Each structure stands twice: as structure tokens, then as C-alpha cells.
Amino acid sequence: MTCRLWKSRLRLLAVVIALLAWAGVAPGQATAPGAGQNDESPEAVDGRPMVVLLHGADRPDERTRALARSLADGLGDPGSVVAVLLGSQERGDDHFHARFEALRGAWGDGSPTAVVADGESAFAFMRKYRDNLFASAPVFYCGMAAPPPEYLFQCGECTGLPEAEDPAAALDLIFRLRPQTRLVVGIADGSSESVARMRAVRESMELMDAASRGDTRIIFPGHEPGDDGGLTLAGLRGAAHGVPPSGGVALFLGYARDPRGNPVDESQAVAMLAARSAGPVFALSDRHLGAGVACAATVPASDLGHSLAGLVLRAAAGEAVGEMLPEPLASRPVIDMATLARYGVPAHRLPENALVLNEVFRPDETAEALPAGLGVAALVVAGLAGLYLLLRRLAFRRD
């Protein structure tokens, strides 16, 4: 090959790179949505947040993050929410008293516009410490069933949005998305909450239309006759491997402790389940969406946050909190499409009211979804490639 041919190729390559750069897709560069925007959240106008959001959880997850985002969005100020992880109920009195001392030291005599107590442990915390912490702030509960009236009186100005798990909706979602389902493997620890969920799921399955459920079986490893010693981590791995790719799904009901009472990181348990299961993982909460759970039937945290923001704004405008009668929110499907897409579920099976997260393009939408600039760039590259092949052929003929 001649030196002149190499020089012509180098010149052609330089032209290609220049044109690609002009089209905005130069090698090594990628334009991300929102690139260059300032990610810093502005501070509240009065120098302090409007709302303190207390989570009854030990660590952040998808639900806690989505709730804080949507609450701040509904209030119209990204810096209007301070989220605090109080811890779960198992932490004990000494732990919660230490959290109270830390909050009192941080806030002093200051008080937020409102406090949102997410979960039973957060609500119990506010009932116990409100008078010594945020005495003038109204309290809004969420993430729990409606409390007894006397509990509301213990919080002063208090109301909220009660939530109830909906196992029947979860089963309906399973059979809508995977009508060929013949085995549901339920994953649960031995806590009283999980036992109640297992009972509710079995009852909901029995009440389902026979044509919908067919001969589908539901099993709870570690809680079946002859296998009733509780679900160990080894048993969880084995149960996950037992979910078949065709006709099998896993239903996660909660796994916070092993049979010996040792605490378990639920997010790791979900990740273990999803990594070994050949079928998708469903749940009754959106807490672990993005960490392995593909679908949940629940009140989405985003819906909850916006509704809570409306209540806070009404209270800030002077409406008496005790006279508010907020309507409980209805559960609906929440779907992590990036996870569900791996199981070949067609888009037409998605419920119309579903909240779809991490949406992926279907093959028939890809052409319409491409940015105009990228389409032009693709045409330019195709034309230059043809020109390159033509010049190469001519060069070989000269040799």
C-alpha cells in the first residue's frame, strides 16, 4: 500500500471526525439530559425547611427517596424538606431517645411548618416527643393504617393519609402481566406482620375468579407443613432457584429477620432473590423497586408525597388540621420497566393507571424516539462510510 494512499485515508478520517463533531456526536462525547444544570438545591427563604420528614426506617430506599422528592416538588421548593431516618420499631427506646436528643439539639427552639411521620415507629416517636420537640407543628402521618382516635389526640394537631396493603391487587397484577403463571413463591420471615400478609395473600387467592387463577399454586417456603421452621437465608436462595422461568413468579412480603431473630438487610435479601429467580419479583410496596422488585401494587410514594404537600400547604394557609378529612389514596401498579422488560412482558398488558418507572423503548417506538440531530448524524456517517469505501476501491485500482 502506497504512502499516498495512507495520507488520503488520514485526511478522510479527519473529515469524518470533524463532521461528527459538527453533528454533536463526536467520539468521546455524550450529551446527557440536564447536563450542565446546577444540581445545588436552593435554601428555604426563611433559612429553615418547611417540613421535617421522619422515616421509620433504618436506611434509605427507593420509597423514602421518592417520598422526599415528591413532597418537596409539591411544596414548590427543592430545599423545603429535611428527611430523617429514625429507625425501625426494633431499635428500642434507648435508640429513639438518642434520636430525640439529637433532633432537639439541632433545632433548639425552632420549629418547622409541619412534621410528616412516615410509618408506625415515626408516628409513635412524635406521639412521645412532640411536646418537647416540635410542639407548635402539625403532624401528618403516612405509611401506616389509620391509628386509633386517642393516638391522634396525643399528637395535638394531627391527621394523615392511612395506607393499607392490597394483596388482592398484587395477585391481579401478577395474572395480568403473566397470565401463564402457575406457581407463586412467597418470601416472608416469621414476624407477625409477615404472617398476616401470608394469610391475606392465601385468602385473596381463594377469592379470585377460578378462570383467572386456574390451577396456580402458592407456596411459602419455611412456612409449609413439614417445612415450618422458618425461612433461612439458605432456604431463601433455594426458593429463588425454584422459581421457574415459564409460569413462575416470586412475591416478596418482607424479610427483615432470620428464624433465629438475627436482623437481615432487606435490600440484600431482595437482590439475592432477584438474582437467582428465573421469574419476576412482585411486592406489596415500592420500597425495593430498582433493587430487584419488578412490580408492586401499592400507593406510590410519588402520589403520597404530592398529597401530603397539599395538606401541609392547607395547614400553612390557616386551615385547622383537626378538621381536615383527607381521602385515603388508592393503590395502583408501580412497574420498574427496565427490570420487567427482561421477562418479555408485552406493553399492551400494562394497566392504564400504572406508574411506569425506568421506561424502555419498544422496538416500534425506537425510530420515533431518536432525537432529530442523532438521525442526521446517522445519515452523515452512512454517507461518509460509502464515500470511504469508494475511495478505497479507487486507490486499490491505482495500485
C-alpha positions in Angstrom: 0.0 0.0 0.0 1.5 3.4 -1.0 2.3 6.3 1.3 0.0 8.5 -0.8 -2.9 6.1 0.0 -2.3 6.3 3.7 -2.2 10.1 3.6 -5.5 10.1 1.7 -7.1 7.8 4.4 -5.8 10.0 7.2 -7.3 13.1 5.5 -10.6 11.3 5.1 -10.6 10.2 8.7 -10.1 13.8 9.8 -13.0 14.9 7.7 -15.2 12.2 9.3 -14.3 13.3 12.8 -14.9 17.0 12.0 -18.3 16.2 10.6 -19.3 14.1 13.6 -18.2 16.9 15.9 -20.4 19.3 13.9 -23.3 16.9 14.3 -22.9 16.8 18.1 -21.8 13.2 18.4 -18.1 13.4 18.3 -16.3 10.3 19.7 -15.8 10.5 23.5 -18.7 13.0 24.0 -22.2 12.1 25.2 -24.9 14.6 25.9 -27.0 13.6 28.9 -30.4 15.1 29.7 -29.9 18.0 32.0 -26.2 18.2 31.6 -24.7 21.4 32.7 -27.6 22.3 35.0 -26.9 23.4 38.6 -27.7 20.5 40.9 -27.5 22.5 44.1 -30.8 22.9 45.8 -31.6 26.4 47.0 -32.2 27.0 50.7 -35.7 27.9 52.0 -36.5 31.5 52.0 -36.6 31.8 55.8 -33.4 29.8 56.3 -35.1 26.7 57.5 -37.1 23.9 55.9 -40.9 23.9 55.8 -41.2 20.2 56.6 -39.4 17.6 58.7 -40.0 14.1 57.2 -39.4 11.4 59.7 -38.9 7.9 58.3 -39.5 4.8 60.4 -36.7 3.0 58.6 -33.1 2.1 59.2 -31.7 3.0 55.8 -32.8 5.0 52.7 -34.5 3.1 49.9 -36.5 3.9 46.7 -39.6 4.7 48.7 -38.0 7.1 51.1 -36.2 9.0 48.3 -39.3 9.2 46.1 -41.4 10.4 49.0 -39.0 13.2 49.9 -38.7 14.2 46.2 -42.4 14.4 45.6 -43.1 16.2 48.9 -40.6 18.9 48.0 -41.9 19.1 44.5 -45.5 19.5 45.8 -44.3 22.3 48.1 -42.6 24.0 45.2 -39.1 24.2 46.8 -36.4 21.6 46.5 -34.9 22.7 49.8 -38.2 22.6 51.8 -37.8 19.1 53.2 -35.4 17.6 55.7 -35.6 13.8 55.8 -34.6 12.0 58.9 -34.1 8.2 59.3 -35.3 7.5 62.8 -35.0 3.7 62.6 -37.4 0.8 62.7 -39.5 -0.3 65.7 -37.0 -3.0 66.6 -34.4 -0.3 67.6 -35.8 0.1 71.1 -36.4 3.0 73.5 -32.8 4.0 74.1 -32.2 4.4 70.3 -35.2 6.6 69.9 -34.4 8.7 72.9 -30.9 9.4 71.4 -32.6 10.4 68.2 -34.8 12.8 70.1 -31.8 14.4 71.9 -30.0 14.8 68.6 -33.0 16.5 66.9 -33.6 18.7 69.9 -30.0 19.8 69.9 -30.1 20.6 66.1 -33.4 22.5 66.2 -33.3 24.2 69.6 -36.3 26.5 69.9 -37.0 26.4 66.1 -40.0 24.6 64.7 -40.8 23.5 61.1 -44.1 24.3 59.4 -45.1 20.7 59.7 -43.9 17.2 60.5 -44.6 14.2 58.4 -44.3 10.8 60.3 -43.8 8.0 57.8 -44.5 4.7 59.4 -45.6 3.4 62.8 -42.3 4.0 64.6 -42.1 7.6 63.3 -45.7 8.2 64.4 -45.0 6.7 67.9 -41.9 8.9 68.1 -44.0 12.0 67.5 -46.7 11.0 70.0 -44.0 10.6 72.6 -41.7 13.5 71.9 -43.8 16.1 70.1 -44.4 18.4 73.1 -40.7 18.6 73.8 -39.6 18.8 70.2 -42.0 20.4 67.7 -44.9 21.4 69.9 -46.3 24.0 67.5 -46.0 22.0 64.3 -48.9 20.0 63.0 -48.3 16.3 62.4 -49.3 14.3 59.3 -48.9 10.5 59.3 -48.5 8.1 56.4 -47.1 4.7 55.7 -49.4 3.0 58.2 -53.1 2.1 58.8 -55.4 4.7 60.4 -54.5 5.0 64.1 -57.0 4.9 67.0 -58.5 8.3 67.7 -56.7 8.6 71.1 -53.4 8.3 69.3 -54.3 11.3 67.2 -55.1 13.4 70.3 -51.6 12.6 71.6 -50.2 14.4 68.5 -52.0 17.7 69.0 -52.9 19.0 65.6 -52.8 15.7 63.7 -54.2 14.0 60.6 -52.9 11.9 57.8 -53.2 9.6 54.9 -53.8 6.0 56.0 -52.5 3.2 53.8 -53.4 -0.5 53.7 -51.6 -3.2 51.8 -53.5 -4.7 48.9 -52.6 -8.4 48.3 -55.6 -8.9 46.1 -54.3 -6.1 43.8 -50.9 -7.7 43.8 -52.3 -11.0 42.7 -54.4 -9.3 40.0 -51.3 -7.6 38.7 -49.4 -10.9 38.6 -52.0 -12.6 36.4 -52.5 -9.6 34.2 -48.8 -9.3 33.4 -48.1 -13.0 33.5 -51.4 -14.9 32.7 -49.4 -18.1 32.3 -48.5 -18.1 36.0 -48.8 -21.5 37.7 -46.6 -21.0 40.7 -46.3 -18.1 43.1 -43.4 -18.4 45.6 -44.0 -16.2 48.6 -41.0 -14.9 50.5 -41.6 -13.9 54.1 -40.0 -14.0 57.5 -41.7 -15.2 60.7 -42.8 -11.8 62.0 -46.4 -11.1 62.9 -46.7 -8.7 60.0 -45.4 -11.3 57.5 -47.7 -14.0 59.0 -50.7 -11.6 58.5 -49.6 -10.9 54.9 -49.3 -14.6 54.1 -52.8 -15.2 55.4 -54.2 -12.3 53.4 -52.5 -13.5 50.2 -53.9 -17.0 50.6 -57.4 -15.6 51.3 -57.1 -13.3 48.3 -56.1 -16.2 46.1 -59.0 -18.3 47.2 -61.4 -15.4 46.4 -60.0 -14.9 42.9 -62.0 -16.0 39.9 -61.2 -19.6 39.1 -60.8 -18.8 35.4 -58.1 -16.2 36.3 -56.0 -18.3 38.7 -56.6 -21.7 37.1 -54.5 -24.4 38.9 -51.9 -21.9 40.2 -50.3 -22.9 43.4 -48.9 -20.5 46.0 -46.2 -21.7 48.5 -44.4 -20.0 51.3 -41.0 -21.8 51.9 -40.3 -22.2 55.5 -43.9 -21.9 56.5 -45.5 -25.0 54.9 -46.5 -28.3 56.6 -43.3 -30.3 57.0 -41.2 -27.2 56.3 -42.3 -24.9 59.1 -39.0 -24.0 60.8 -38.9 -20.6 59.2 -37.2 -19.3 56.1 -33.4 -19.2 56.4 -31.1 -17.3 54.0 -30.1 -20.6 52.6 -33.7 -21.5 52.2 -34.3 -18.2 50.5 -31.6 -18.9 48.0 -33.1 -22.4 47.3 -36.6 -20.9 47.0 -35.4 -18.4 44.5 -33.7 -21.1 42.4 -37.1 -22.9 42.5 -38.9 -20.2 40.6 -39.3 -21.4 37.0 -38.8 -19.1 34.0 -42.1 -20.1 32.5 -45.2 -19.8 34.8 -43.3 -18.8 37.9 -43.1 -15.6 39.9 -41.8 -14.6 43.3 -43.9 -12.5 45.7 -41.8 -10.6 48.3 -43.7 -10.0 51.6 -40.8 -8.9 53.8 -37.7 -10.5 55.2 -36.1 -8.4 58.0 -35.1 -11.3 60.3 -34.0 -14.9 60.0 -35.6 -17.6 62.1 -33.1 -17.0 64.9 -34.0 -13.4 65.2 -30.9 -12.0 63.6 -31.5 -8.8 61.6 -31.3 -9.1 57.8 -30.8 -6.3 55.3 -34.0 -6.5 53.3 -32.5 -4.8 50.2 -29.8 -7.5 50.1 -32.4 -10.2 50.5 -34.4 -8.8 47.6 -31.2 -8.6 45.5 -30.4 -12.2 46.3 -33.9 -13.2 45.4 -34.0 -11.3 42.1 -30.5 -12.6 41.1 -31.5 -16.2 41.4 -35.1 -16.2 40.4 -35.9 -17.1 36.8 -39.2 -15.2 37.1 -40.0 -11.6 38.1 -40.3 -10.5 41.7 -43.5 -8.8 42.8 -44.2 -7.0 46.1 -46.7 -5.1 48.2 -44.6 -2.0 48.4 -42.5 0.2 46.1 -39.7 0.2 48.7 -37.4 -2.1 46.7 -38.2 -1.1 43.2 -35.0 -0.7 41.3 -33.2 -3.1 43.7 -34.7 -6.3 42.1 -38.5 -5.9 42.5 -40.1 -5.5 39.1 -43.7 -4.7 40.1 -45.7 -3.6 43.1 -49.3 -2.9 43.9 -49.3 0.0 46.3 -49.8 3.6 46.9 -46.8 5.1 45.0 -44.6 7.3 47.2 -44.8 10.0 44.5 -48.6 10.1 44.8 -48.3 10.2 48.6 -45.8 13.0 48.6 -47.9 15.3 46.4 -51.0 14.7 48.5 -49.1 15.3 51.8 -47.7 18.6 50.3 -51.3 19.7 49.6 -52.2 19.1 53.3 -49.2 21.0 54.5 -50.0 24.0 52.3 -53.6 24.0 53.5 -52.3 24.0 57.1 -49.9 26.8 56.4 -52.8 28.8 54.9 -54.6 28.6 58.2 -56.9 25.6 57.8 -57.5 23.7 61.0 -55.7 20.3 60.7 -58.1 18.6 63.0 -61.0 19.5 60.7 -59.3 18.1 57.6 -60.8 14.9 56.2 -58.2 13.6 53.7 -59.3 10.8 51.4 -57.1 7.7 51.6 -55.2 7.1 48.3 -55.9 4.1 46.2 -53.2 1.6 45.4 -52.1 1.2 41.8 -49.5 -0.8 39.9 -45.9 0.6 40.1 -43.7 -1.0 37.5 -39.9 -0.9 37.0 -39.9 -1.4 33.3 -36.2 -1.8 33.0 -36.5 -4.9 35.2 -39.8 -6.2 33.9 -38.6 -6.0 30.2 -36.2 -8.8 30.8 -39.1 -11.2 31.1 -40.7 -10.4 27.8 -43.9 -8.8 29.1 -45.6 -7.0 26.2 -46.6 -3.4 26.6 -50.3 -3.9 26.0 -50.6 -5.8 29.2 -49.6 -2.8 31.4 -52.6 -1.4 33.3 -53.6 2.1 32.1 -53.3 3.5 35.7 -49.8 2.1 36.2 -46.9 4.3 37.2 -44.1 3.2 35.0 -40.5 3.8 36.1 -37.3 3.5 34.1 -39.3 3.1 30.9 -37.5 1.5 28.0 -38.2 2.0 24.3 -40.1 -0.7 22.5 -38.8 -1.7 19.0 -41.7 0.0 17.3 -41.0 3.3 19.2 -37.3 3.5 18.7 -37.3 5.3 15.4 -39.8 7.9 16.6 -37.8 8.4 19.9 -34.5 9.1 18.3 -33.5 12.8 18.5 -33.5 14.6 15.2 -29.8 15.6 15.5 -28.9 11.9 16.0 -30.8 10.9 12.9 -29.0 13.5 10.8 -25.7 12.3 12.2 -26.5 8.7 11.4 -27.2 9.8 7.7 -23.9 11.7 7.6 -21.9 8.7 9.0 -23.6 6.4 6.5 -22.8 8.7 3.6 -19.1 9.1 4.7 -18.8 5.3 5.1 -19.9 4.9 1.5 -17.5 7.6 0.3 -14.7 5.9 2.2 -15.4 2.5 0.5 -15.5 4.2 -2.9 -12.2 6.0 -2.4 -10.6 2.8 -1.1 -11.6 0.9 -4.2 -10.3 3.6 -6.5 -7.0 3.6 -4.6 -6.5 -0.1 -5.0 -7.2 0.2 -8.7 -4.4 2.8 -9.0 -2.0 0.3 -7.3 
